[in-house]
Amino acid sequence: MPWKYNNRTIRVGKAWTDNNGVTHPRNWTIWSAEEKAGFGLVWEDDPAPFDNRFYWGRDADGNLIERSLVDINEVDEDGDPLLDENGDQMVTLGLKSVWKQTIKDQAASMLAPTDWMVVKASEVADYSLPSDVATARAAIRAASNAIEASIDGASDMAAFVALWDAPVDNDGNPTGNAPINDWPE
């Protein structure tokens, strides 16, 4: 954040007037930190950045505003359900639903290159799915199920955010994939 005077932001390169009516020059930035403090200027650090995958932003007190982990049934100001054009309850998906769908989509894209083999094996009598392909496909499906279970198991935002933390050794070196990205090689 910038320099402030009585919670008012003082812009660099602009003159400013204090509460006593004294106008200070636009080159006030050349003053030492002590001189600035003497005139009532206070430096305010920027709040730490936040990850917008998990947070909407900050409230007036600087606290992070969490996105919802669970789906939210939308209601109007009277608490009545908001309905879509088909008369169904409108729902805003929570992070868990969004990320489980993302994982399903990732698994589908990993399976897609060998889907033709599965179809061929079901349509051609003398063709069978190679065992290494069947094993790889099973590993992808198992990983997808495990990742989705981890998402469901996150009881709060801290546990959910931890799904993106890769395990590390005592020296801080990664020893594996983050749980959200723990796919087979």
C-alpha positions as CSV (number, residue, x, y, z in Angstrom):
1,M,0.0,0.0,0.0
2,P,1.1,3.6,-0.3
3,W,1.8,6.3,2.2
4,K,-1.2,7.4,4.2
5,Y,-2.2,10.5,6.2
6,N,-5.1,9.9,8.5
7,N,-6.2,6.9,6.5
8,R,-6.1,8.9,3.3
9,T,-3.9,7.7,0.6
10,I,-1.2,10.2,-0.5
11,R,-0.4,9.8,-4.1
12,V,3.2,10.0,-5.3
13,G,4.0,13.1,-7.4
14,K,1.0,14.9,-6.0
15,A,0.9,17.7,-3.5
16,W,-1.2,17.0,-0.4
17,T,-2.8,19.1,2.4
18,D,-2.7,18.1,6.0
19,N,-5.4,18.7,8.6
20,N,-3.8,22.1,9.6
21,G,-4.3,23.4,6.0
22,V,-0.6,23.1,5.2
23,T,0.0,22.1,1.6
24,H,3.0,19.8,1.1
25,P,4.9,19.8,-2.2
26,R,4.5,17.1,-4.8
27,N,8.1,16.0,-4.3
28,W,7.4,15.0,-0.7
29,T,8.8,11.5,-1.6
30,I,12.3,12.9,-1.3
31,W,11.8,13.3,2.5
32,S,13.5,10.8,4.8
33,A,11.3,8.3,6.6
34,E,11.7,10.3,9.8
35,E,10.5,13.5,8.0
36,K,7.5,11.7,6.6
37,A,6.6,10.3,10.0
38,G,7.0,13.8,11.5
39,F,4.4,15.1,9.1
40,G,2.0,12.2,10.0
41,L,2.6,10.0,7.1
42,V,2.4,6.3,7.7
43,W,3.5,3.5,5.3
44,E,0.9,0.7,5.0
45,D,2.2,-2.6,3.5
46,D,0.1,-4.3,0.9
47,P,-1.8,-7.3,2.2
48,A,-0.3,-10.6,1.3
49,P,-1.4,-11.9,-2.0
50,F,-4.1,-14.5,-2.0
51,D,-4.9,-17.4,-4.3
52,N,-8.1,-16.7,-6.1
53,R,-8.8,-20.4,-6.7
54,F,-9.8,-20.5,-3.0
55,Y,-10.6,-16.9,-2.0
56,W,-12.8,-14.2,-3.3
57,G,-10.7,-11.4,-1.9
58,R,-10.4,-9.6,1.4
59,D,-13.0,-7.9,3.6
60,A,-12.6,-4.4,5.0
61,D,-10.5,-5.7,7.8
62,G,-8.1,-7.5,5.5
63,N,-9.4,-11.0,6.3
64,L,-9.6,-13.5,3.4
65,I,-13.1,-14.3,2.1
66,E,-13.3,-18.0,1.4
67,R,-15.1,-19.4,-1.6
68,S,-17.7,-22.0,-0.6
69,L,-16.5,-25.6,-0.6
70,V,-20.1,-26.9,-0.9
71,D,-22.8,-26.2,-3.4
72,I,-25.2,-23.4,-2.5
73,N,-28.9,-23.5,-3.3
74,E,-29.7,-19.9,-4.5
75,V,-32.5,-18.1,-2.8
76,D,-34.1,-14.6,-3.1
77,E,-34.2,-11.9,-0.4
78,D,-37.2,-13.7,1.2
79,G,-35.4,-17.0,1.3
80,D,-37.5,-18.5,-1.5
81,P,-35.7,-20.7,-4.0
82,L,-34.4,-19.1,-7.2
83,L,-35.6,-21.2,-10.1
84,D,-34.1,-21.5,-13.6
85,E,-36.2,-21.4,-16.8
86,N,-37.1,-25.1,-16.3
87,G,-38.4,-24.5,-12.8
88,D,-35.3,-26.2,-11.2
89,Q,-33.6,-24.8,-8.1
90,M,-30.5,-22.7,-9.1
91,V,-27.3,-24.0,-7.6
92,T,-23.9,-22.3,-7.4
93,L,-21.3,-25.1,-7.4
94,G,-18.8,-25.2,-4.6
95,L,-15.1,-25.8,-4.9
96,K,-15.5,-29.5,-4.2
97,S,-18.0,-30.0,-7.1
98,V,-15.9,-27.8,-9.5
99,W,-12.7,-29.6,-8.8
100,K,-14.2,-33.1,-8.9
101,Q,-15.5,-32.3,-12.3
102,T,-12.0,-31.0,-13.3
103,I,-10.5,-34.3,-12.1
104,K,-13.1,-36.3,-14.1
105,D,-12.2,-34.2,-17.2
106,Q,-8.5,-34.8,-16.7
107,A,-9.0,-38.5,-16.3
108,A,-11.2,-38.6,-19.5
109,S,-8.5,-36.8,-21.5
110,M,-5.9,-39.3,-20.3
111,L,-8.1,-42.2,-21.2
112,A,-9.2,-40.8,-24.6
113,P,-6.0,-41.8,-26.6
114,T,-6.7,-45.5,-25.8
115,D,-10.6,-45.4,-26.0
116,W,-10.5,-46.7,-29.6
117,M,-8.7,-49.9,-28.3
118,V,-11.5,-50.5,-25.8
119,V,-14.1,-50.1,-28.6
120,K,-12.2,-52.3,-30.9
121,A,-11.9,-55.0,-28.2
122,S,-15.7,-54.9,-27.8
123,E,-16.4,-55.1,-31.5
124,V,-13.7,-57.3,-32.9
125,A,-13.8,-60.9,-31.7
126,D,-10.1,-61.7,-32.3
127,Y,-8.8,-58.5,-30.7
128,S,-8.2,-58.0,-27.0
129,L,-7.1,-55.0,-25.1
130,P,-3.3,-55.2,-24.5
131,S,-2.7,-55.8,-20.8
132,D,-0.4,-52.8,-20.4
133,V,-3.2,-50.5,-21.7
134,A,-5.8,-52.1,-19.4
135,T,-3.4,-51.7,-16.5
136,A,-2.7,-48.1,-17.3
137,R,-6.4,-47.3,-17.8
138,A,-7.2,-48.9,-14.4
139,A,-4.5,-46.9,-12.7
140,I,-5.9,-43.6,-14.2
141,R,-9.4,-44.5,-13.0
142,A,-8.1,-45.5,-9.5
143,A,-6.1,-42.2,-9.3
144,S,-9.2,-40.2,-10.3
145,N,-11.3,-42.0,-7.6
146,A,-8.6,-41.4,-5.0
147,I,-8.2,-37.7,-5.9
148,E,-12.0,-37.2,-5.8
149,A,-12.1,-39.0,-2.4
150,S,-9.4,-36.6,-1.1
151,I,-11.5,-33.6,-2.3
152,D,-14.6,-35.0,-0.6
153,G,-12.5,-35.6,2.6
154,A,-11.4,-32.0,2.9
155,S,-13.3,-30.8,6.0
156,D,-12.4,-27.1,5.7
157,M,-10.5,-24.6,3.5
158,A,-7.1,-25.4,5.0
159,A,-7.5,-29.1,4.3
160,F,-8.8,-28.3,0.8
161,V,-5.8,-25.9,0.0
162,A,-3.4,-28.6,1.4
163,L,-4.4,-30.8,-1.6
164,W,-2.1,-28.6,-3.7
165,D,0.9,-29.1,-1.4
166,A,3.4,-31.6,-2.7
167,P,5.0,-33.8,0.0
168,V,8.6,-32.8,0.8
169,D,11.6,-34.3,2.5
170,N,13.5,-32.7,5.4
171,D,15.4,-30.5,3.0
172,G,12.2,-29.2,1.4
173,N,12.6,-31.2,-1.8
174,P,9.4,-32.6,-3.4
175,T,9.1,-36.4,-2.9
176,G,5.9,-36.9,-4.9
177,N,3.0,-35.2,-6.4
178,A,0.5,-32.9,-4.7
179,P,-2.6,-35.0,-3.8
180,I,-4.7,-33.0,-6.4
181,N,-2.3,-34.0,-9.1
182,D,-1.3,-37.5,-8.1
183,W,-1.7,-39.2,-11.5
184,P,0.2,-42.3,-12.6
185,E,3.2,-41.8,-14.8
